[in-house]
Amino acid sequence: MFHVLCFMNILWHGQSFFEIVLKGDNGGTVKIVIDPFSKEIGLRPPRTEADILLITHQHPDHNNREAIKGEPLAIASPGEYEVKGVFVKSISAFHDNSQGKERGEVVVYRIEAEGLKLCHLSDLGQRELTDEQVERIGEVDILFIPVGGNYTIDAKAASNIISQIEPRIVVPMHYKIANLKIKLDGLDKFLKQMGSEDVEKLKKLKVKPKDLPQEETKIVVLEP
């Protein structure tokens, strides 16, 4: 376990697959992996390891545990967990806007570690969050949100939910990229909706608590 956070590195591999590495000042690291996908969706899943593995729901573009080496703490259901100084709260939500009648439920994750608060919204299909969900999610520094529509919320609904949560940084996910076989909208619709069409694309997001924007929400686009 580490006590002072030097920085957090966030990598995106496509769909909802993220690697989050917390690095302490003593050289210790904790790696969190969220929603690794299988190759059947057209993308090649990287082989990586993790201390914590978060699965939002049991679809093949989100639950490829075999891609993750080692023996991580695997979480796939609502609850509250703590490991290596990382606090994880998992919250029930719906994969559609019909109370789960079409595509069932998903798990939304709130992650808190060393002064940073993250939220991964999974394949959220609700056009808006309930008051209870907003309360349970709480304050968010970095929000990972689906924007590709068809199987999740679209650009307009994503914009509304961002207004509900009011995060400091938004990282869009689950949209059309090269080689992906799943039919989704492209990123451009979301950026236009948010009025952020000239956003710089990054290979990784490196962030410290002191670097968080203090005024307007910032859109960060990661390249897989």
Buried (B, 14 or more C-beta within 10 A) or exposed (E): EBEEBBBBBBBBBBBBBBBBBBBBEEEBEBBBBBBBBBEEBBBEBBEBEBBBBBBBBEBEBBBBBEBBEEEBBEBBEBEEBEBBBBEBBBBBBBBBBEEBEEBBBBBBBBBBBBEBBBBBBBBBBBBBBEEEBBEBBEEBBBBBBBBBBEBBBBBBBBBBBBEBBEBBBBBBBBBBBEEBEBEBBBBEBBBEBBEBEEBEEBEEBBBEEEEBEEEEBBBBBBEB
